[in-house]
Amino acid sequence: MKTEVLVLGGGPGGYTAAFRAADLGKQVTLVERFPVLGGVCLNVGCIPSKALLHVASVLNESKEVSAAGIKFAEPEINLEQLRDWKNKVSHQLNAGLAALAKQRNVTVVNGTGSFIDATHLQVGSEIIEFEQAIIAVGSRPVKIPSFPNEDARLIDSTGALKLDDIPKKLLIIGGGIIGLEMATVYNALGSEITIVEMQDQIIPGCDKDLIRPLFQKIKKDYANIYLSTRVSNIEALADGLKVSFDGPSVPESELFDKVLVAVGRQPNGGLCDADKAGVVVDERGFIAVDKHQRTTVSNIFAIGDVVGQPMLAHKATHEARIAAEVIAGMKSQWQALTIPSVAYTDPEIAWMGLTENEAKAQGIEFEKAAFPWAASGRSLANGRKEGVTKLLSDKKTGRILGAGIVGTNAGELIAEAVLALEMGANVEDLALTVHAHPTLAETLGFSAEMIEGTITDLYIKKR
């Protein structure tokens, strides 16, 4: 079998690359190891987790609205029906991708692909000859070798999303985005949650003032949050997993019904024999690329998790378009100034551009404003006043450097800040932009007004 463009991996990066290349007139073959397209994100990641987070939000809101005099009966959770509903969401998108591939005449080959050399890939007994290739093999959850990984009660994010049961006591190892999102889901479904994190804060890398509202909320909701702590051992017993801790003010050990390991993901670059094609793969499994997504082999490109952090679907799709366009002869390269990050927790946290910590480390002089959602009419009407919208700007030019939002729909609201940074906007541009009222979106304009010194929704004493 021969093809002009071979794409290895059918996740968000892979199918986007395949579809874009096909739209540009290329003959495309897409190799995917699973029987459906969508990869980790659609099948065992972003989409099913957001479906469950929606359910968690409804459950939580039904309790919170009691303060307004509206009381619901205790919900009955039909786990089998919930699993089926979650799966239907993914299946609907799977079917859509299959239709898009067919409409574009993209040949889909199911199976695990391994490079033979720089122009041939083997999938089972079939050998595919290609002119150009795009590696989009993604990543997988990190496993700790010393843990009893063969025990079904020790799960990763994929296992957590299967929703086999609702454990009475659940330990989540890792206080990053994945761990906290799963904590949000299982807490709403009735599990008693404990989180253990090696760093001194949850979501390491995010500014502390942004994670503070979330931390204050989950401290009340969860059984325990152990920071600056590591798990030294897990012992599989008949009545549960006995977990030993090493850290300040933590118990020596505790018994849990299930343990979710969410300590990160590792790239799959070493699993497709890319080195046989001459592609350089480092010891961690990452593949280095240039600004055109080209690897060390001129006709082979790589995109997504396998080329480095951040491991985000929206980064992969952007890289996918670049690789496909370069292959088609277009002058395309990576030029994005920022990649937004979102934790779909309750409340949500989103940030983009420079964090305050990064700006300080780089010695950049900046102005900062943090508008409290306790002064937002829409937030108060929603019964959620814990949010904050933070804006950073260059002290001399006023250019937007970064932004962070914590609160309801933060992941949606951050888009305006991303566009502002990409367009080279300054705080005056945001302050003079008329935002609808009452909305959560106007809090970004209020933050800009705080830096400008024109805000009327707060009283800030002049220095």
N, C-alpha and C positions, 0 to 999 in steps of 0.2 A: 504494500500500500504506500502511495506517495502523497505528499501534501506540501503546500507552500509554507503554511504556518502551523506549527504544532503547539498547542497550549497544554501544559501538564498541570492539572488541578482545576476543578470546577467550582471553586468557591467564588466569593464576590469579585476578587481580582481576576481569577481565571476566566469566568464567563464574560466579564466585562471586556477583557482583552480579546477574547474570541469573537464576541459580537462586534466590537469596534473594528477589528481587522477585517471581518467579513463585510461590514458596511463600506470599507475602503477598497473593496474589490478583491480581497485575498481569498484563496481557497484555504479553509481552516478545518483542522481536526482537533477536537477537544477530548482529552483523556481524563477520565474521572474514576477513581477507585470504587466509589459507591454507586449504587444503581440509579441515584437521582442527583441532579445538579444542586448547587447551593453551598456545599462545603460545611465546615464547622459552624459558621455564622448562622446559616439558615436552618440547619438540621439539629445541631446540638450546642447552639451558642446564642447569638444575639436575638434571634427571632423567638424561639421558644421561651427564653428567659424573660423577654419583654411581655409575652403573653401572660406568663405567670405573675410578673410584676403588676400587670393591669389588674389581675384578680386580687393580688395583695392590696392594691390601692383601694379597690372597692370594699374589701373586708375592713380595712382600717378606717375608711371614711364612714362606713356604716356605724362604727363605734363612736367616732369623734363627733358626729352630728347630734349625738345625744345631748350635748351641751346646749343645742338650740331647741331642745324639747322634742326631738324626733327619736324614737326608740324602735329598734328592730329586734325581732326574736333572734336567739343564738343561731348562727348559720349552720346548716348541715352540709358537710363536705363529702361529695361523692367522688372519691379519688379516681375511680375508673373513668367516669364521665369527664372529669377535669383533664386527665391524660389524653383522652380522645379529642377533646376540644383543642388542646394545645397542639396535638399532632396535625389536626385538620388545618390549622393556620399555616404550618410548614408545608403540608401537602399541596395546599392551594398555590403557594409560591413556587413549589417544585414543578407543578404542572405548567405554570406560566413560563418558567425558564425553558422547559422542554419545548413549548410552543414557539418561543422566541428563537431557539436554536434551529428548529425546523424551518421557520420562516426565512431564516438567513442562510439556509443550506449548510449549516455547520454540522460536520460529521462528529457524532459523539460516540466515543469508544469507552466502554466500561471495563475497568481493570487497573491493576497497579503497574505503572510505567517505570522502566529503568533504562537509563541511557546505555547504549552500546559504544557509541562514539559521538562525534560532533554533528552527525547528520542522521543518526539512526536511534530509535527508541523501541524497546521491546515491551509488549503488553501481552502477557500470557504467551501463547505460541505465535502471536502475530508481530511482525517487525514493520515499523512505520518509518519511511524515509522522509526527511523534512529538509526544507531550505533554511527556515528560521524557526526558532523555538522560544517559548516564553515559559519559564519555570514559575509556577504559582502553587507550590506544594504546601504552603501554610505552616502550621505549628501544632503541637500537642501539649497536653498538661504535663507539668513536671512531676515526676514520681520520686519519692524519697526512698532509696534502696533499703535502708534499715527498717522501714515500716512494713507491717504485714500486708503487703499489697494484694495478696491472694484472698484475703478475707473480704467478703461481700459487704461488710459493714464499713469498710474504709473506701470512700468514694472520691472521685474527682468531679469537675464541673459537669462532665457528660453524665455521670452516674446520678448527680443531684437533679439534673433536668429530666431523668427518666421517671422520677416521682414514684418510685416503687412503694414507698410508705411515708408516713409522717412520724419521724422518730420523736420520742418524748424528750430526750436530751441529745442535742446536736452540738458538736464542737467543730468550729471552722478554723483551720490553720491557715492564716494569711488574712490580714486586714486591708487588702487591696480592693479594687473595684469588683472583681468577680466574687470574692468571698462575701463582701458586704451586700451585693445584690442578692445572692443566695440566702443570706441571713434575713434580708427583708421578706423574701418569699416564705421561707419556712417559719419565721416568727409569726407572720400573719396567719399561717395555716395551723399554728398551735404548738410548734416546737419551742422548747426552752433552749435559748441560744447562748453559747459561750464562744468568744473570739479570742484567739491568741495571735499576737503580732510581734515580730522581732524588733521592729523599729519603735521609736518613742511616740508615734502617732499613727492613726489609721490613714490610709491612702498616702503613703510616703511620697514626697515629691510635690504634693499639693500644699499651698500655703495654709498654715494652721488656722488662720481666722476664717477660712472658707470651710474647713472641716468641723469647726467648733459647733455650729448648730446641729449638725448630724450627730456628732459625738455626744452632745448633751442629751439628745433625744434617745439614742439607743442605749445610753447608760441606764436610763430608766426602764427601757423595754426589755433589755437582755439580762440574763442571769449574771454574766461576768464579761469583762473585756480586759484581758491581760496584755499590757504593753511591755516593751523591752523584755520579752519572754520568748523562750523557744521550747519546743517539744523535744525532750531528750529521749523518750522511748514510748512505744505503743505496744501493749501486750494484749493479745487476743484471748479473752476469757469466755466462758460459756454464757455469762450474763451481761456481757458488754465488752467494750474496748477500754482497757485501763491505760490512761495517758499520764505520763510523768512530765512535770514542768521544771524549767530552770529559769528563774527570774525573781524580781523583787516582789515580796508580799503576795506570793501565789502558793496554792497548796502543793504538797509534794506530788500528789497524784489525784486523779478523779476518774470516775467511771462514766462512760457515755454509750448511748445506744448506737450512734453512728458518728463517724469523723469524716469531714470533708476537707481534703487537701487542696488549697487554692493558693499555692505559693508562686504561681507564674506559669509561663508556657515556654517551650523550647522549640526552635525551628526544625523543620524536617529536611533541611538541605542535605543531610548525610544519608537520607533514606532512598534517594532516587538514582544513586550512582552517577551524580553529576560530574564527579572527578574523572570518570572514564571518558567524558566528553571534553576534558581539559579545563572544566570550570573549577576555580579555586573555592573550596568550601572550608571554613575555619573549623577549629576543634569543637565549637559549640553548635555548628550546623548552619551558621549564617553564610550567605553568599554576597560578596561585595559587588556593587554595581556603580556605574557612573551616573551623571545627571540625566542620561538618556535611558537608564535602566539596563544598560548593556553590561554583561559580565566580562570576565577576562577572555572569553571566546566571542569573537565579533558577531557571530550569527545567533548567539544565545543570550536571551534577556532573562531577568528575574524580577519579581514584584511581590509585594505583600509582606507577610510576617517573616518570610525567609530572608529578606534583605535587611532586616533590622527594626529597631523600635521607632515609633510606637507601633505595637501590633494591633492595628485598628482596621476595620473593614473599609472605612472611608478613605484611609490612606492607600490601601491596596487598589481600590477602584480608580483613584487618581493616577497611580503609577501604571495601571493597566492601560489606560488611554494613551499615556506617553509611549509605552513600549509598542503598542499597535501602530501608532501614528509614525513613529520612527521607522518601523519595518516597512510601512507604506511609502516612505520617502518624504514625510513631512518634517519640518523643523520644529520638533517638540522636545521639551525638556522640563525637569522639575523646577518650578518657580514659585510654588506655594510659600507664602511667608509664615503661615501657621497652620497647625492641625489641631482642631478642638478636641478636648477630652471630656467625656461625660460619665459620671457615676449615676446610674438610674436607681438610686437608693430613695429613701423617704426621710428627709427631703433630698431632691436631686442636687448634684454638684456638677458644675460645668466650668471649664476655664479654657483660655486660649492666649496665644502670644506669650510674653514674658510673665512669669510669676514674680511676686515681690522678692522672693528669695533669690531668684536668678538675676533680677535687676541689681540687687545689692551686691551679689557676688561678682558681677561684671563692672561694678563701679559706675553704673548709670544713674545720673541724677533724674529723679522722677517725682511727679506729683501723684498723690493717691487720694481717692475718695471712696468711701464705703457707705452706700445709702441703705439704712435699715428698713426692712419691709414692715416693721411695726408702724412706720409712717405711710404705708401704702394702703389706700382705701380698698383696692381690689384684694390684697392679701388678707386684710382683716375680714373682709366679707367672705373670703374662703375659709376663714377660721384657722389660718396659718400665718403667724406673724414672725416666725423665727428666721426668715430669709434675709439675705444680704446681697446687694449688687455692688461689686468693687471694680473700679476703673483705674488704670495706671496710664500716665501720659508723660511724654518727654518734657522736662522742666523748661527747656529753652524754646522748643518749637511747638509744644502742645500736641504733637502727634500721638496717636493711640499706640501704646506699647503692649498692653495686655488687659485682660478683663477676667473676672471670676464671678459666678453667680451661684448662690445656694438657695434653693427654694423650689416651689412647685413649677414644673415644666422648665427648669433651668436649661435642659438640653436643647429645647426649642429656642429659648430666648438668646442663647449665646450666638446664634447665627448673625444677628445684627452687628455684634462686636467683631466677628470674624470678617464680615464684609467691610466694616469701617477700617480695620487694619489693612486689609488687602488693597483698599482704595486710597490709602494714605490719608485718611480723615484725621482731623484733630478734634479736641474736645469741644471747640466752638461749633463744629459741624453737627455733632451729636446734640449739643445743648439747643441749637436752633432748629433741629428737626422736630416737627410737630408730631407727638405721639398721641394715640388715642387714649382717652381717659374714661373710666378707670381701667387700667390694664397693668399687668406685671411688666410689660415691655417698657413702659414709661420710666421704670426705675433706672434704666441705663441712661436716659436723658437727664434724670435727676442727679445721677452721679457726675455727669459732665457739668451740670450746673453748679455742683458743689465745688469742683475744681475752678470753674469760671468765677465763682463768687456771686452767682446770680440766683441761687435757689431761694424759693419762697416757701416750699413745703417743709423746710426745716429752718430753725434759727441757729446760725453759726456765728458766734461772737467774733468780730474782727480782731485780728492780732495787732 
